Amino acid sequence: MRGFRGLQIRDLLSILVVVMALAQDDLADLVDSRSSLDAKFATSLTSVDRWIDAGILLRDRGALELAIDALLTATRLGPQDPRAFSHIGIILERMYGDAARAAEYHAMAIRRGTLDADSYYLMGNFVSSRNLFELSVKLHEAATKLKPDFLEAYNNKGSSLISLGNLASQPHLAQQFYRQALEATSAAVSLNPRHRTPLVTALTLAQKTADFRFWKNHSAHLRELFVECLERGDQLFMPWQASVYGLKPFHMLKNVQYMSRNVLGAVRGFKFPKFDVEEGMSLSPSSRLRVGYFSCSGFQGNTTTANFVRGLFGMHDRHRFHVHCFARGTHTFPGRTDGSPAQEQIRTDCESFHDMTKMDVFESAKSISASKIAVLVDLTGWTLWPCTEVLAMEPSPVQLQWHGYPGSMGADFVHYVATDRIVSPPEYAEFYTERMLYTLGSYMLNDHVFSRREALELEQESDVSVRRERLGETLRSAGSALFFFDKDGFNHTLSGFEDDDVIMCSWNTLFKCDPDTLQTWITLLRKVPKAKLWIMQFDPTPPPNVALLAADNGVDVTRIAWSTFFPRQLEFKIKSLADVFVDTPLFNAHTTGVDALWCGTPLVTVPLEDFSARVAAGLVASVSRMQLGTTVARSMEDYEQVLTRLTSSARKLRLLREDLDRARRKHSSDVNYGDARSEYTLFRPVAWVKSWESALMRAADLVVQGEASRHILSFNPVSVQM
């Protein structure tokens, strides 16, 4: 090698090019003629192909600078040949991470008509990062034409189309972009059904837009991928995202157990020293049980949790309980004081309010531990932005989760789950690592009897502002609207509903909906001429596709009405105009179901396998026997039949509404009524809280007695047959 020290890099590259050229020829033919050998040297040094081959060889051997130098020589020898420009761009992008410089070479290659799909693909990625989404779509399309099995190009084309849909100024334009995006990501899925990125993107987009053309195959692929990920010890998505995909409870449990193990690893197994439960409670009459409620959304008023537990703290018996509230924030919910009525009520009613806005997880756990909390109630669970690391350090000897997530946490550090016998029947105990703490009636506490009493004043003659036939005008005056979409994606205003219309409503986000449920609603519109469907538009993307589905099924699109929001002062009066609430069976109504029942609107549901598909049945069962026996279906087929019977009979609907009204007014006339142990507690929060307090005391007692492995049953259960 000593003889090479005086050579320049260019000389070394020249030797490499010639050697490559000679290696591809029959050396025996060359040694006979020195002139032939000299000619081969001369030809090789001026051959674009040889310099490109040398650049590729050097790249593959990791000699990147030499590779780029060889390719640059090729560009000088063949300035109109796009191949060397493409290779330089690929090296700069993938090996140096210099997307901007790479884009210059990709652009030069594309101008010269390159046939390298990677150049179009990488250039498409680059312009997408600069928000040039239309150009990105065209570049990725070119990549897929050159390379039909280019999965990444299809997927990234879909991503750019989604961005165009998000930016579209009109719903019909958004609809076009989203439909094309779903087609692109679906093409990627067809190339590799186990590739998680396009698969999850396609399913999420289908949920977002109610475009279920590929749902059946994609959800089947996802279930298979989910099991494979579990076997590898990998996580595919958060538990709350999985409810509409038809996953089995056993697999859901394995998923959360994996997540809990990761949380334990994050805190490195640290746990606070155990203190005696009796330090947080005392058997003497003058002492109280210290109970802490832990919220990772800071009890902010824009969360359903804050709005539904707001009355709890004022109903606690201060002679028996010292109630602490621990408000910790996240990036999205920073835990700050937001001035909302719900948060202000919680701050006022809670005896000890702890602001953890600026605390990390360790400081938060330390604060709870220092407060000697005997029973810590987590209100977040595995929902958005959980603070499970705090629970993992076990700052309290008794920890239970309630309200936010009635499925299992999959963790030994959470001892109880507060649920009800319908959401989590005893035979489902194998799908929980916690013991069951069964509440009196539904686990969904609400204080509407105190905070939303306007729903009881619906029949006042003096209030003429909310009428079916003038609903559009009422909503427009409040900044909202009542409208429908045509099959081309254009929206049109509606004046209101007719008096004899049978209005089926859904206040759930359509993200909870699945294609079978949506098809059932459309079928009902076709079967019952007077029926209309009224849906909340949380996202502007689903309505055009719902209208398209209706039109394809021969249903007049004007029979599907949409509203964006209801002004709070009129919300329950407006919602009461609906005749029946149609639940989304795979992912039930929770707080929206409570709202519907409190407005006097019967709720039709069907309890399926997963816990999130059983919540609404628990709500209905907590109102009256008549509601339970009439509106809770036994199967998806029965769900359609129940809705058909009710929407076809004004008498049946009237009897159900009268029964709901009796239940509301009976329990509202005496809000302190709470002695009876009836399971009909949805409108009886005082009775619910009394039972809840007994359950909390029982949980603490069992730990003291060394019997913490026992379930806690608060009432005689209502059975729901399937």
Secondary structure as GFF3:
##gff-version 3
##sequence-region A 1 722
A	DSSP	three_ten_helix	2	4	.	.	.	ID=ss1
A	DSSP	alpha_helix	9	23	.	.	.	ID=ss2
A	DSSP	alpha_helix	27	31	.	.	.	ID=ss3
A	DSSP	alpha_helix	34	45	.	.	.	ID=ss4
A	DSSP	alpha_helix	48	60	.	.	.	ID=ss5
A	DSSP	alpha_helix	64	77	.	.	.	ID=ss6
A	DSSP	alpha_helix	82	94	.	.	.	ID=ss7
A	DSSP	alpha_helix	99	111	.	.	.	ID=ss8
A	DSSP	alpha_helix	117	129	.	.	.	ID=ss9
A	DSSP	alpha_helix	133	146	.	.	.	ID=ss10
A	DSSP	alpha_helix	151	167	.	.	.	ID=ss11
A	DSSP	alpha_helix	171	191	.	.	.	ID=ss12
A	DSSP	alpha_helix	196	209	.	.	.	ID=ss13
A	DSSP	alpha_helix	215	232	.	.	.	ID=ss14
A	DSSP	three_ten_helix	239	245	.	.	.	ID=ss15
A	DSSP	alpha_helix	249	266	.	.	.	ID=ss16
A	DSSP	three_ten_helix	277	280	.	.	.	ID=ss17
A	DSSP	beta_strand	289	295	.	.	.	ID=ss18
A	DSSP	alpha_helix	304	309	.	.	.	ID=ss19
A	DSSP	alpha_helix	312	315	.	.	.	ID=ss20
A	DSSP	beta_strand	321	327	.	.	.	ID=ss21
A	DSSP	alpha_helix	341	349	.	.	.	ID=ss22
A	DSSP	beta_strand	352	355	.	.	.	ID=ss23
A	DSSP	alpha_helix	361	370	.	.	.	ID=ss24
A	DSSP	beta_strand	375	378	.	.	.	ID=ss25
A	DSSP	alpha_helix	388	392	.	.	.	ID=ss26
A	DSSP	beta_strand	398	402	.	.	.	ID=ss27
A	DSSP	beta_strand	416	419	.	.	.	ID=ss28
A	DSSP	three_ten_helix	426	431	.	.	.	ID=ss29
A	DSSP	beta_strand	435	438	.	.	.	ID=ss30
A	DSSP	alpha_helix	448	451	.	.	.	ID=ss31
A	DSSP	three_ten_helix	453	457	.	.	.	ID=ss32
A	DSSP	three_ten_helix	468	470	.	.	.	ID=ss33
A	DSSP	alpha_helix	471	477	.	.	.	ID=ss34
A	DSSP	beta_strand	483	485	.	.	.	ID=ss35
A	DSSP	beta_strand	491	493	.	.	.	ID=ss36
A	DSSP	beta_strand	502	506	.	.	.	ID=ss37
A	DSSP	three_ten_helix	510	512	.	.	.	ID=ss38
A	DSSP	alpha_helix	515	527	.	.	.	ID=ss39
A	DSSP	beta_strand	531	536	.	.	.	ID=ss40
A	DSSP	alpha_helix	542	552	.	.	.	ID=ss41
A	DSSP	three_ten_helix	557	559	.	.	.	ID=ss42
A	DSSP	beta_strand	560	563	.	.	.	ID=ss43
A	DSSP	alpha_helix	571	575	.	.	.	ID=ss44
A	DSSP	beta_strand	580	582	.	.	.	ID=ss45
A	DSSP	alpha_helix	591	598	.	.	.	ID=ss46
A	DSSP	beta_strand	603	604	.	.	.	ID=ss47
A	DSSP	three_ten_helix	611	613	.	.	.	ID=ss48
A	DSSP	alpha_helix	615	621	.	.	.	ID=ss49
A	DSSP	alpha_helix	625	631	.	.	.	ID=ss50
A	DSSP	alpha_helix	636	647	.	.	.	ID=ss51
A	DSSP	alpha_helix	650	668	.	.	.	ID=ss52
A	DSSP	alpha_helix	685	704	.	.	.	ID=ss53
A	DSSP	beta_strand	712	713	.	.	.	ID=ss54
###
